[in-house]
Structures are given as structure tokens and as C-alpha cells.
């Protein structure tokens, strides 16, 4: 799709299964199962949408999904499904290979957002995009490299340490503009330095939310917050501010984990909010 002078392409790494209680946190199952139907193991089929941005001659990939390093056992455990191939195959269908990517922006370094940063060559993890600079918030890097008991099962070193070793890592210190159309800004809550990506061109705006609001219902209902968020009260206030920002700009919103609605526009009727797909 075209947004002013910028090209936007949703590219996917397939989908996988996530525990419904983790996805919806304190929300009772009797409420959340009205919007997301779990399987017999209480798991939800979860998309792995990434975004390719072509701006000012640069090809920028936002997040990289699970990647190809998971063992067959783990792929079965998490119900990984790639009916049309993974992220690299999605890029190939657009006519681009790994060498064509100039920048990779990680919203954060959890394993389902950074797994495709690297791939295995002769059993060693190396950057999947040899020419790219990988952009990560400095505080997120610190949290990933020194995880605690609550976070250590979400950060896997093979997904990010090779970027430092290859000299391709670029650490951001807060909000940062990376092209004249694209900027990263900290949206704290899911992690301390989670970042979202705004695209602005010719009076039009789009926003890749990452895990700040990976499903439309998280913006429609501020109190619905994932149990995976490390700072849920920060998430609440970040969403409150961003929701008004998105409404004012009629921003096209990208929802990374929603199978049915990967993108949409936020609307307000009195005190009720709803997300509608661009086709509506």
C-alpha cells in the first residue's frame, strides 16, 4: 500500500499458539473468549505480522518474527504454522532478498519479535540480513542482556548478541528519526523501552504498535492488558495518550498479533472506541 511517498508491505512469519491467560491477563475468560476463541489447551492462534517500509530509498523491516532457529520439538510445542513460508519467503515474493534490507527495527527483543534477526549457519547464529543496521533501544538491550527471573524466558541471546558481534547493532537513546518519513518512539509498558514506529508522509500517518497494542481490543478497552507486560500501569497510560494521538491523525494502525485484522482505523462514538478495517 502507498502512504504518501512511502510504500508499506505487511510481511508475515506465519503464526503460533499462545496461552490465552497470558494474552489477556486479568480479564476473565468469560469475557475475552467472546473476542478470541481458544483451542482445547486454552491457547490462541497468534499472527506474526512484520512490516516492510520503503522510505527515502531505504528498505526498513520492523520486527522479524520467530525465525528459523526453533527445533522441530519447539515448533510443535508452540504450534508454529507457516502455510506460505516464513518471513524470508514473504520478502522474496515481493522481489527482495536478505541483502536488500537496509535497516531492521526491533520494537523489543522478545523471542517472537526478534527470532528472525539471525539464522543458523553451520550451527552458529549469524545476522539474517547481512547489510542491515539493527535498531534497538539502549534500555531494551540492557534488559535483554541482563534478564531477571521473570523475563529470562522471553529473551534468547542467539537472537541479538550476534548483531553486536558483527558490528550491525545500533542502539537508540529514546525517540529517534531514522528517515524523513519514519521515526521510532518509546511506548513504555510491555517492556521498559518498547518502541513503536510511526510513518508520516504528505499529511498521512501510520503506526506500527508492536506489543503496546498487538490486537485491536487492547485499544478499544484500555483496561485489557497482557500478562506479559512488565509494567502494566505504564501500558495503560501509554495507550491512553496514544489513542488520542491516533484519533487526531486518523492514523492507520498495524496490529502485529491479530489474525483477523492486521490493520485498521480507530473510531470514537461518544465514550466508546472501535477499530474498523480499511475496507469498512
C-alpha positions as CSV (number, residue, x, y, z in Angstrom):
1,X,0.0,0.0,0.0
2,X,1.1,3.6,-0.5
3,X,1.1,6.2,2.3
4,X,2.1,9.5,0.7
5,X,5.6,8.9,-0.6
6,X,6.1,5.7,1.4
7,X,5.5,2.1,0.5
8,X,4.2,-0.2,3.2
9,X,4.0,-4.0,3.0
10,X,2.8,-6.4,5.6
11,X,5.1,-9.4,5.6
12,X,4.4,-12.4,7.9
13,X,6.4,-15.1,9.6
14,X,3.3,-17.4,10.0
15,X,1.5,-17.8,13.3
16,X,1.8,-19.8,16.5
17,X,-0.1,-20.6,19.7
18,X,0.0,-18.5,22.9
19,X,-1.7,-19.1,26.2
20,X,-5.0,-17.2,26.4
21,X,-4.5,-16.2,30.0
22,X,-1.1,-14.7,29.1
23,X,-2.7,-12.7,26.2
24,X,-5.5,-11.2,28.3
25,X,-4.0,-11.1,31.8
26,X,-6.6,-10.1,34.5
27,X,-9.6,-10.2,32.0
28,X,-11.8,-13.1,32.9
29,X,-12.0,-15.9,30.3
30,X,-15.8,-15.5,30.1
31,X,-15.2,-12.0,28.6
32,X,-12.1,-12.5,26.4
33,X,-13.3,-15.7,24.7
34,X,-16.1,-13.6,23.2
35,X,-13.4,-11.9,21.0
36,X,-10.9,-14.7,20.7
37,X,-11.8,-18.4,20.7
38,X,-9.1,-20.6,22.4
39,X,-8.3,-24.2,21.5
40,X,-8.8,-27.1,23.9
41,X,-5.5,-26.2,25.6
42,X,-6.7,-22.6,26.2
43,X,-4.3,-21.3,23.5
44,X,-4.9,-18.7,20.9
45,X,-3.7,-18.7,17.3
46,X,-1.5,-15.7,17.1
47,X,-0.2,-13.9,14.0
48,X,3.4,-12.9,13.4
49,X,2.9,-9.8,11.2
50,X,6.0,-7.7,10.4
51,X,6.2,-4.5,8.3
52,X,8.4,-3.6,5.4
53,X,8.7,0.2,4.9
54,X,10.3,1.7,1.8
55,X,11.2,5.3,2.6
56,X,13.7,7.7,1.1
57,X,15.4,4.9,-0.8
58,X,15.8,2.7,2.4
59,X,14.1,-0.7,3.0
60,X,13.2,-0.9,6.7
61,X,12.0,-4.1,8.3
62,X,10.1,-3.8,11.5
63,X,10.4,-6.9,13.7
64,X,11.4,-10.4,12.4
65,X,9.0,-12.9,14.0
66,X,10.1,-16.3,15.3
67,X,12.7,-17.0,12.7
68,X,14.1,-20.4,11.7
69,X,16.2,-21.5,14.7
70,X,13.4,-23.2,16.7
71,X,13.9,-27.0,17.0
72,X,11.2,-29.3,15.5
73,X,10.1,-30.1,19.1
74,X,9.6,-26.4,19.9
75,X,7.8,-25.7,16.7
76,X,5.4,-28.5,17.5
77,X,5.1,-27.3,21.2
78,X,4.1,-23.8,20.1
79,X,2.0,-24.9,17.1
80,X,4.1,-22.9,14.6
81,X,2.4,-22.8,11.3
82,X,3.8,-21.4,8.1
83,X,1.5,-22.3,5.3
84,X,3.1,-19.8,2.9
85,X,6.6,-20.0,4.3
86,X,8.3,-17.7,6.7
87,X,9.4,-14.1,6.7
88,X,12.2,-14.6,4.1
89,X,9.8,-16.2,1.7
90,X,7.4,-13.3,2.2
91,X,10.1,-10.9,1.3
92,X,11.1,-13.0,-1.7
93,X,7.6,-12.8,-3.0
94,X,8.0,-9.0,-3.1
95,X,11.2,-9.5,-5.0
96,X,13.6,-8.7,-2.2
97,X,16.3,-10.9,-0.6
98,X,18.2,-10.5,2.7
99,X,20.8,-8.3,1.2
100,X,18.1,-5.8,0.1
101,X,17.2,-4.8,3.7
102,X,18.9,-1.6,4.9
103,X,17.6,-1.4,8.5
104,X,15.8,-3.8,10.9
105,X,13.9,-2.1,13.7
106,X,13.1,-4.3,16.7
107,X,10.1,-3.0,18.7
108,X,11.7,-5.1,21.5
109,X,13.8,-8.2,21.8
110,X,11.2,-10.8,22.9
111,X,11.7,-14.1,21.1
112,X,8.6,-13.8,18.9
113,X,9.7,-10.3,17.6
114,X,13.5,-10.9,17.2
115,X,13.9,-14.6,16.3
116,X,14.3,-13.8,12.6
117,X,17.1,-11.3,13.3
118,X,19.5,-14.3,13.0
119,X,19.7,-17.7,11.4
120,X,21.9,-20.7,11.8
121,X,24.9,-21.3,9.6
122,X,26.9,-24.5,10.4
123,X,25.2,-24.4,13.8
124,X,26.2,-20.8,14.6
125,X,23.7,-17.9,14.8
126,X,24.6,-15.1,12.4
127,X,22.6,-12.0,11.2
128,X,19.9,-12.9,8.7
129,X,20.3,-9.5,6.9
130,X,24.0,-9.1,6.2
131,X,23.8,-5.4,5.1
132,X,21.3,-4.1,7.6
133,X,21.7,-2.0,10.7
134,X,19.6,-3.3,13.6
135,X,18.0,-0.6,15.6
136,X,17.2,-1.4,19.3
137,X,16.5,0.9,22.2
138,X,19.5,1.1,24.6
139,X,17.5,0.2,27.7
140,X,15.8,-2.7,25.9
141,X,19.3,-4.0,25.1
142,X,20.3,-3.8,28.7
143,X,17.1,-5.6,29.8
144,X,17.6,-8.3,27.2
145,X,21.3,-8.9,28.0
146,X,20.7,-8.9,31.8
147,X,17.2,-10.5,32.2
148,X,15.7,-11.4,35.6
149,X,13.7,-14.4,36.8
150,X,10.5,-13.0,35.2
151,X,12.0,-12.1,31.8
152,X,14.7,-14.6,31.1
153,X,12.4,-17.0,29.2
154,X,11.4,-14.2,26.7
155,X,15.0,-13.1,25.8
156,X,17.2,-15.5,23.9
157,X,20.8,-14.4,23.3
158,X,21.1,-16.0,19.9
159,X,18.5,-13.6,18.6
160,X,20.5,-10.5,19.3
161,X,24.1,-11.0,20.6
162,X,25.4,-11.8,17.1
163,X,24.3,-8.4,15.9
164,X,26.8,-6.8,18.3
165,X,29.5,-9.2,17.3
166,X,29.0,-8.4,13.6
167,X,29.1,-4.6,14.2
168,X,25.5,-4.3,12.9
169,X,23.9,-3.2,16.2
170,X,22.7,0.4,16.5
171,X,21.5,1.4,20.0
172,X,18.9,4.2,20.2
173,X,18.6,6.5,23.1
174,X,14.9,7.3,23.2
175,X,12.8,8.7,20.4
176,X,14.7,8.7,17.1
177,X,14.1,9.7,13.5
178,X,15.6,7.2,11.1
179,X,14.4,8.7,7.7
180,X,12.5,11.8,6.9
181,X,9.3,9.7,7.0
182,X,10.0,7.2,9.7
183,X,10.6,7.6,13.4
184,X,10.9,5.3,16.4
185,X,9.4,6.4,19.7
186,X,9.4,4.8,23.1
187,X,6.0,3.3,24.1
188,X,6.7,2.1,27.6
189,X,4.7,-0.7,29.3
190,X,5.2,-4.1,27.6
191,X,8.9,-3.6,28.4
192,X,10.6,-0.5,29.8
193,X,11.9,0.6,26.4
194,X,9.4,-0.9,24.0
195,X,9.3,1.2,20.9
196,X,6.6,1.8,18.2
197,X,7.3,3.0,14.7
198,X,5.4,6.0,13.1
199,X,5.3,6.6,9.4
200,X,4.3,10.1,8.3
201,X,4.1,11.4,4.7
202,X,2.1,14.0,2.9
203,X,-0.3,14.5,5.8
204,X,-0.9,10.8,6.2
205,X,0.1,8.7,9.3
206,X,0.6,5.1,10.1
207,X,1.7,3.4,13.3
208,X,3.2,0.0,13.9
209,X,2.2,-0.6,17.5
210,X,4.2,-3.7,18.3
211,X,3.2,-5.2,21.6
212,X,1.9,-2.0,23.1
213,X,-1.5,-3.0,21.5
214,X,-0.9,-6.1,19.4
215,X,-4.7,-6.7,19.0
216,X,-7.4,-4.1,18.3
217,X,-9.3,-4.9,21.5
218,X,-6.3,-3.5,23.5
219,X,-7.0,0.0,22.2
220,X,-10.8,-0.4,22.3
221,X,-10.6,-1.3,26.0
222,X,-7.7,0.4,27.9
223,X,-8.0,-2.0,30.9
224,X,-7.3,-5.1,28.8
225,X,-3.6,-5.6,29.2
226,X,-1.5,-8.7,28.5
227,X,0.0,-10.6,31.5
228,X,3.3,-10.5,29.6
229,X,3.6,-6.7,30.1
230,X,6.3,-5.9,32.6
231,X,4.8,-2.5,33.6
232,X,1.0,-2.8,33.1
233,X,0.2,0.5,34.6
234,X,2.6,2.2,32.3
235,X,0.9,0.3,29.4
236,X,-2.4,1.8,30.5
237,X,-1.2,5.4,30.4
238,X,0.8,5.0,27.2
239,X,-2.3,3.5,25.5
240,X,-4.4,6.4,26.8
241,X,-2.2,9.0,25.3
242,X,-1.5,7.2,22.0
243,X,-5.2,6.5,21.4
244,X,-5.9,10.2,21.3
245,X,-2.9,10.8,19.1
246,X,-4.1,8.2,16.6
247,X,-7.6,9.6,16.5
248,X,-6.4,13.1,15.9
249,X,-4.3,12.0,12.9
250,X,-6.7,9.3,11.6
251,X,-3.6,7.0,11.8
252,X,-3.6,3.6,10.0
253,X,-2.7,1.2,12.9
254,X,-0.9,-2.1,12.5
255,X,-1.8,-4.9,14.9
256,X,1.0,-7.4,15.0
257,X,-0.6,-10.4,16.6
258,X,-4.2,-10.3,15.3
259,X,-5.0,-12.9,12.6
260,X,-8.3,-11.3,11.5
261,X,-7.4,-7.6,11.5
262,X,-3.7,-6.8,10.8
263,X,-4.5,-3.1,10.3
264,X,-7.3,-0.7,10.9
265,X,-8.5,2.7,11.9
266,X,-9.6,3.8,15.4
267,X,-13.0,5.4,15.7
268,X,-14.8,7.0,18.7
269,X,-18.6,7.2,19.2
270,X,-19.4,9.1,22.4
271,X,-17.2,7.3,25.0
272,X,-16.8,4.0,23.1
273,X,-13.9,3.2,20.8
274,X,-13.8,0.7,18.0
275,X,-11.3,-0.4,15.3
276,X,-12.5,-0.8,11.8
277,X,-10.6,-2.3,8.9
278,X,-9.7,0.0,6.0
279,X,-12.3,-1.8,3.8
280,X,-15.2,-0.8,6.1
